[in-house]
Every structure is written in structure tokens, then in C-alpha cells.
Amino acid sequence: MALRISGGAFLLWLSFVFLAPPLRVSAETRAFKIVDDPALDAAVAEARNEFMRGQPFNRLDVALLVPDSDGSWRRGSYNGDALAYPASCVKLAYLAAAMAWCRENNLPYRHLDQAVRPMIVKSDNFQTGVVVDTITSAPNVDDLTTVTDPRWPEWIERRHYTARYLDARGLLGNQIILHKTYPTNSGEWPRGAEKVARDLFGMNKMQPRLSASLMLEIAKGALEPQARDYMLELLEHDRWKSNSVLGFGLPPGSKYYNKPGLAYDTLEDIAYVILPNGKEFIIAVFSNAFCPPYSSDPSPYESSQLGPFMELLLEKSRLLEGVERPLLVENINVAQSSDSGTSWVDETTATYGQTIRIKETHTDPNLLQAEWVLPPVKEGRYEVCVRHVSSPNSGKLIYTLEHRDGVTTVVVDQRRVNLRWYKLGDYHLGSGARIYCAADSKEQTTRTISLSALRLWRYPSGSQP
């Protein structure tokens, strides 16, 4: 759709800009057949509703795509077409558009790697601006401050490059994919032509369904197929690193490719996952979960709050069939002493009904000790995680792990990371393994420790870290 307009037609063009959406509202990927599945809808809703009980946030919109045997994809969603500010998730669209730009200009797909790689891998806003300027040939114009400026029509037409590309594939719909992520190469905040564009169209907006379809086309090679491997290389993510988001809820041995969004109260993820059983799925989750108390957790756990939702969804959708289940240990031998303060007590939390063993000491933190009673452990490499209730009255807990390669100690601050898995590491375990903990004697003497569960999840053969 050309917007090069001059003379009297300019008023007609202004009417179009202000009164009509820039591109089509109804859209769907044309590369794949997607079928809405009521059973998958129910699984998504059930997992969502269970997860959201007692949460300090209220928005969680989801789209899940699962392949069917006939080559189509089944979709389950909850508010899947709800628009939201995407934060850095918009960079997934700019990645796709950058690959198209390289092809159209007869350049290698890695031609823009110096800017594209940090845009995706580090979520670099400055380099995102470089990518947008390059593929649109429309860097910001500082002194363009109104739509009546004769330079505006051509500038905004060029800036719509990514939107036009997605629209041609049925992937745009009512989304707004136009602006840079700030602060960027053109300034701390939008100004000049970029401010006019944001004032006119509003902030970037994306939705889970079309975001999931975009990731589907990237992951399965429908969109710029010769660039697929390069794009997946950039999107591959460690499950336990900062901004993994949904990766915290995946089993060991999973392959995880994602583009997260984390800004203001926004916490979102668009991901392609291959589970250890070979099953794959695409998922987009948009939320306002980046809020206290989560946002003050230490890295990488400030972005881990949607991990429990991912765990629930995998169970409800039966995607984990054939995956070796973890050993969940709740039995604990606790040290007792007549002068160690109050006795150990069991309490049931409101969140998911988890039982927590709690003890306070008022004299000597050295008396706060406990050992997990491990069941028979098969030989292998395990991902070892613990879970606790965070409390400002808690302190640091020192975990000691005796494993086949020696003895390792890990310090866990129980004031943070409430009722989510905290990874102690990957260890070679077998018969004779021991895991025990004690309060840090360097902490103040009035402390509380809480022990919820220990999880030992064995890596499938051939996928050890």
C-alpha cells in the first residue's frame, strides 16, 4: 500500500491515517493449518486458573500450539487475541524482517549480525534501533514534529516495513509493530518523527496467538527458510539464565528457543520448545507479573515467576508423557535440641497447598540443621533444586551436597525466591548421595528457615550439561 501522497490528496491521506487502521485486523498464518482445540483450551484455562490463585498480578494471556499427526497444529488459548505492550518480544518481529531485508537486497542472512545478534541474544535496545533504521531506511528525523510535515508520509511508509512484511504473511492483524525499544540509538525517549509515530499509533502492541504463529513460522522454516538455523542459533536459551521466563518450568534435557519481554510490569515469553520425549510445542505468554515481590529477586529469579505455570501446563496438556519424572523429596531428618528455640512445625501454604517445614531459633543458628531423606537414586546426572517460603525473618542457608565428584556447598538466601524452584546445580548422583543444610552461622541469631521440597530430576542420556 503506497503512501506517497502530495498536494490535495494529502488531506484524504490524513483522514485515512486518523480514522482507519493502517493494515488488516483479521489475520492468521498462511503457512500452516491451525485448528482451535477445545480440549487444549481447557488445559490452558485449568493451568492458568490454578496458577493465578493468590498471585499479586492479574493478567496472564496464553496461546499454545501443538503439532498434530496430519501436519496441522492444534491451538489452545486463553485471551489469545488480547493486545498488550510486548516490551522486547517485538524484537522477534524485527529479527524476521531483518532476514527478509537481507534476502531482498541479495545479502547473506548474517549480513546484519553485528546488530541483530546483540538485539536478540542480549536484547540490546541500541542495536535494535540500528536494525530498525537499516531495514526501513528511515532513521529518526529530530525536527519532524507533526504529520503535516511534507516528509512525514514517506518516513512513516518506510517505518512500516516490518508491519507490511508480517501482514503479507498473515501475521500482523491488529498488532502495532512499529517502534524501537528505548533507550535506543536515537535517544533516551521518542522524539521527532519517532514521537509523532508513537503519539499517533500508540505503543507497540502484540498478542499471544499471532506471536505464537510468528514463532511457528520461524521454528519450522516457513519464514525465510534459509535463515532458520541462524535465527534458532540466536534464540536458543539456557533454561536457568536471566530472562528465561518459561524455561524455569521445563524438564532437564529440553531445547528452549525464546524471545522474552521484560519491562515495567510486563513479563512475556514467545518460545519454541522440544521436550526430552521429542514432543515440541510453541507457546506465547503475556503477563503483568514483573511486580513485587518477584521484581526484587536476585538474578536470574526475577524472571522465574511463570515457571510454575509452565510446569502446570505441561501436566494438564499431557505433553510430558514419556519423560522420566523427577524424584520429589519432602521427608526431612531435622536436628532437635532443647535449647534451639521452637520445635519444627509443618504448615500448609495457601499457594498450591504446599507443606512447609518451618523452624525458628532464638539462640544459636548452628542448631538449625536438617538432612533430606533421599530415596534410592539411580546413577546419573541430576538437576538438583530446592523450594522454600521466603521471609524477611529468614537468612542464608548453606546446602551441602555429597555426590560422585566430591562435596559441594551452595548458599541460598531464603529471604527471596518464594515457592519457586531454586537450582543448586547439576550433579552426578547415585547410592551414597547426601544432601543436608544448616543455617549460616555468620547470620544474626534470630532466624527462620523453611524447607518445602527437594527435586532431583535426571537428565536423559546424551543430554547432560
Secondary structure as UniProt FT lines:
FT   TURN            7..8
FT   HELIX           9..19
FT   STRAND          34..36
FT   HELIX           38..52
FT   TURN            53..54
FT   STRAND          60..67
FT   TURN            69..70
FT   STRAND          73..78
FT   TURN            80..81
FT   HELIX           87..89
FT   HELIX           90..104
FT   TURN            105..106
FT   TURN            109..112
FT   HELIX           113..121
FT   HELIX           125..136
FT   TURN            142..143
FT   TURN            147..148
FT   TURN            150..151
FT   HELIX           152..159
FT   HELIX           161..168
FT   TURN            169..170
FT   TURN            173..174
FT   TURN            185..186
FT   HELIX           192..201
FT   STRAND          205..206
FT   HELIX           208..219
FT   TURN            220..221
FT   HELIX           225..227
FT   HELIX           228..235
FT   TURN            239..240
FT   TURN            242..243
FT   HELIX           245..249
FT   TURN            252..253
FT   STRAND          255..263
FT   TURN            264..265
FT   STRAND          266..274
FT   TURN            276..277
FT   STRAND          280..287
FT   TURN            292..293
FT   HELIX           294..296
FT   TURN            299..300
FT   HELIX           301..303
FT   TURN            305..306
FT   HELIX           307..316
FT   TURN            317..322
FT   STRAND          327..329
FT   STRAND          332..334
FT   TURN            338..339
FT   STRAND          345..348
FT   TURN            352..353
FT   STRAND          355..361
FT   HELIX           365..367
FT   STRAND          369..372
FT   STRAND          380..387
FT   TURN            392..393
FT   STRAND          396..403
FT   TURN            404..405
FT   STRAND          406..413
FT   TURN            414..415
FT   TURN            418..419
FT   STRAND          422..429
FT   TURN            431..432
FT   STRAND          434..439
FT   TURN            441..442
FT   STRAND          447..451
FT   STRAND          453..458
FT   TURN            461..462
//
